[in-house]
């Protein structure tokens, strides 16, 4: 994030706009909507600005800019057609620590004017940090169609009942849940349809029927997918925004974790080889205890919670202790990584079945049905197999798989760190030793791997700066 998004109160504050053209008019209009006192400095005004001055909406000083003009200003906008004058204004304003925006040269100022969706008192702003105002306007136009005009009326209704709700529901968590129900239920629908009296009646009824406290919360077991946040389900996103507490694994991508509520408590319970932040039994009990305290708990896992995610163990504990829960599937790593690598897991000409297995070493061995895994015309996907790759290679060949069988390593699939290394089951350990792929890395074995070069469609940029989708490592500051 290059700039801190804030909403600045300028009501009845003197805001200075230097420039008298159409661009200056747009800035003046926004300031007037925010109820600012606006002073315009320009030798001449365009027609629309002159009209505002004639009507007494703005104060006009018909001259050029002078440094002393900044003395009483709360905010300054440089909108002249002279770049040097705009830069002079910006330098002087910065020296006096006055927020200043420079039209068409945002780098000279210290704040920018975003594209705005106005549903007062609800206001949303979109910015590209000055990189592309046209793109910001495009995003705004799309959001305009998604945010009903009634949200402003809904906010006004909420303000009317806010003190009463706070007086009845002391607990902030329970109070937030009450408003969640209001904003997503019948009250909101009546507001959106214009039936404000009905909305108030229903609001009174909801408040009267709401208990002051609630004993048991709920656990959401959600699959966060392989890394790309665009692969999350709608249901996952909704529950991620509702949760009070987020319990997350090491393989959850940062971009996915960032989709959770900013004010939610976050608890890291990730596991690495020989380094567990918390034992599985402790995680199971933690989820139950948090829910019994009344929290809505998001148990966020990479991939799908029921495919090598130990989600079944967690909800078994919840069910035994009478804790409500729900499960949201996610795109498992095998499906996501193979798709983004251009490797179809099944193909009529190459593989008629696919097998998912865990390649996790225990005492330097793997207790797998190697004879079955070495059969032809199938694809085998190994989760957590990077450390055990030499064992996988040796055992598959020992049980009859040809050394020339195509194989691939997919590092951090679906993210901007994705890298695909292809070879054979015989050469894959050597490739891994040379390339040092970073976890999570998936191993795909089978003839379908040879389609990678032809079908690969996702090209991750070759840069280390796009780290937003990388897994969260222990101790990462969030």
Helices and strands as residue ranges (DSSP letters): E 14-18, H 22-33, E 37-41, H 47-54, E 59-61, G 67-70, E 75-78, H 83-95, E 99-102, G 106-108, E 115-119, E 122-126, H 133-146, H 150-168, H 172-184, H 186-192, H 196-209, E 218-223, G 229-231, H 234-242, E 245-248, H 254-257, E 265-268, E 271-272, E 275-276, H 280-292, E 296-301, H 311-320, E 325-328, H 333-340, E 354-358, H 370-373, E 379-383, H 389-398, E 406-411, E 419-424, H 428-435, E 441-445, G 447-451, H 452-455
